[in-house]
């Protein structure tokens, strides 16, 4: 991995921990991680992107690692989190950027493209598609559809409930999340039916070992992200569906006009959960390139790092050359 510089930025009322690599004069390229991951989830992209001439910027998103983790769930809505990156861009003097996001990082990347049509020149999302603002908050639809049944997002709603389960054994939680949403299990294994009062990991497999795409050194970075603080900040991202819907009203009719890349694993359960959004995405993104990666679960940039790097670099060469 290229030499990394670590910064602590005072932006948007928080401290944002930021890792950077690549030539200082290179075109800025932001890598936004998701749940429950860390900046190091981009470890297999940092070197190739920096070597291609990009100034790579990898924040620890609000709620993670050395970044601030407010207790109030309302501090984690999409517009506020986008504001962290916008303020960091202002502080660093970025007049242009490309945004790349995975999992929760993808909605941030998509919304930054909407909010910053002049500065964000290209955008890439992995795992989570963009379908525009829904007719009602997504959490309301989940509550209607999953009455009496378990859904992990519904399970995450009440502060303290999921934290108690996940914080009890952080290494096990991370192993379980990595394994049960990867290509190592049957498609949609993570979405198996169980009653509403079930625990997150009821019916799941504990492999007892790390996946082949995350060695012990890399896993230590994940552990450092959550040790001593637990998952409350990360889980708070899920407690803002109503607030997100309210705060994005002004963006409801906007389309993403910038060149956009979307990557999805063929065994990613998010593909099932977001089937309707996947259908709507070409209607909301004018210049969209999509790829479905074979034998790949949710952790796309590590499960299929070589494919991701090839597709991402080719997209950047066409639309955001270093």
C-alpha positions, -999 to +999 in steps of 0.1 A: +000+000+000+013+035-008+025+057+020-004+071+039-009+104+056-034+107+085-052+140+092-077+150+118-100+177+103-124+200+123-154+201+099-191+204+102-190+204+140-171+171+143-136+158+140-132+138+108-104+113+106-089+112+071-063+090+054-047+102+022-024+087-004-011+095-039+004+126-054-007+158-036-014+174-070-034+145-082-072+148-089-091+142-057-108+108-054-128+100-023-135+065-011-164+063+013-168+031+034-200+015+047-213-006+076-198-021+096-165-015+080-137+011+081-114+031+060-091+000+056-119-017+036-104+002+006-070-013+012-069-031-022-079+000-041-057+026-025-024+015-041-037+011-077-056+044-076-026+063-061-003+047-086-026+059-114-020+094-102-051+101-081-050+119-047-069+093-028-089+104+003-104+078+027-123+092+056-134+073+087-170+082+083-189+099+112-194+074+140-164+053+131-128+050+143-111+082+152-139+104+138-165+119+162-194+096+171-223+118+185-248+099+206-278+116+191-291+095+162-303+127+144-267+136+139-264+109+112-288+119+085-277+119+048-275+156+044-255+161+076-230+133+066-227+148+031-219+180+049-189+164+065-174+156+031-184+189+016-167+208+045-136+187+041-135+195+004-138+232+012-110+229+038-087+211+014-094+234-014-111+209-037-128+225-067-135+190-082-137+155-070-149+120-078-169+102-052-168+064-047-190+048-021-198+013-008-228+002+013-238+034+033-210+052+015-229+048-017-259+069-008-235+096+004-217+094-029-250+096-049-263+125-028-230+144-031-234+141-069-268+157-065-257+184-041-225+192-058-232+190-096-202+213-104-176+199-081-184+162-083-173+153-118-180+115-116-195+091-091-194+054-084-216+033-061-211-003-050-238-025-035-264+002-029-282+016-060-298+050-064-335+053-073-343+088-062-364+099-032-391+073-024-428+083-021-426+077+016-398+070+041-383+035+034-387+025+070-425+029+068-426+005+039-404-020+058-427-018+088-457-025+066-440-054+047-423-071+077-451-070+102-444-098+127-412-108+109-375-099+115-357-074+093-323-063+104-330-026+097-361-027+119-340-045+145-315-016+144-342+011+151-343+011+189-311+025+204-294+000+226-310-032+213-286-041+185-257-025+204-261-049+233-259-079+209-231-066+186-209-049+213-208-081+234-182-097+212-168-074+186-145-099+168-174-123+165-198-096+153-174-086+125-167-122+115-204-130+114-212-099+093-184-106+069-193-143+065-231-143+064-234-116+036-205-129+015-203-154-014-194-181+011-230-186+020-261-192-002-277-161-019-299-142+006-288-164+036-286-132+056-323-125+048-337-158+061-371-157+077-374-155+115-398-139+140-397-102+148-382-107+182-352-127+170-316-116+174-295-104+145-273-135+144-300-161+152-298-188+125-265-174+112-231-192+108-201-184+129-172-195+108-147-191+136-121-180+111-116-149+089-126-149+053-098-154+027-101-118+016-095-103+051-063-115+068-054-109+105-036-077+098-065-062+079-090-075+105-071-056+132-080-023+115-117-033+117-113-041+154-096-008+161-125+010+145-150-004+170-129-013+201-137+010+230-167+027+213-188-002+200-213+001+172-236+029+184-224+055+159-225+031+130-260+019+139-272+055+142-270+058+104-300+034+102-321+056+125-327+084+101-350+072+073-377+096+082-352+125+087-334+116+054-368+117+036-376+150+051-342+166+044-340+154+008-373+169-003-355+196-024-337+169-043-368+148-051-369+157-088-332+159-095-313+134-116-277+125-114-262+139-146-225+130-140-210+098-154-218+071-129-206+036-123-225+009-103-211-024-092-230-052-075-221-087-065-244-115-078-247-130-043-252-097-024-284-097-004-288-060-010-295-069-046-327-086-034-336-059-010-331-032-036-346-050-066-371-022-073-345+005-069-322-013-093-350-011-119-355+026-113-318+035-113-315+040-151-344+064-149-326+085-123-290+085-136-285+099-171-251+084-179-250+050-161-226+021-165-235-011-145-218-044-138-228-075-119-198-093-106-199-131-104-193-152-073-194-120-052-212-111-020-216-078-003-180-070+004-173-063-033-141-043-032-124-071-013-142-102-025-135-093-061-108-067-058-091-073-092-124-069-110-134-038-091-100-022-097-101-030-134-137-016-138-131+014-116-098+024-133-114+020-168-143+042-158-120+068-143-099+068-174-129+076-195-146+102-173-121+115-147-086+109-160-057+116-135 
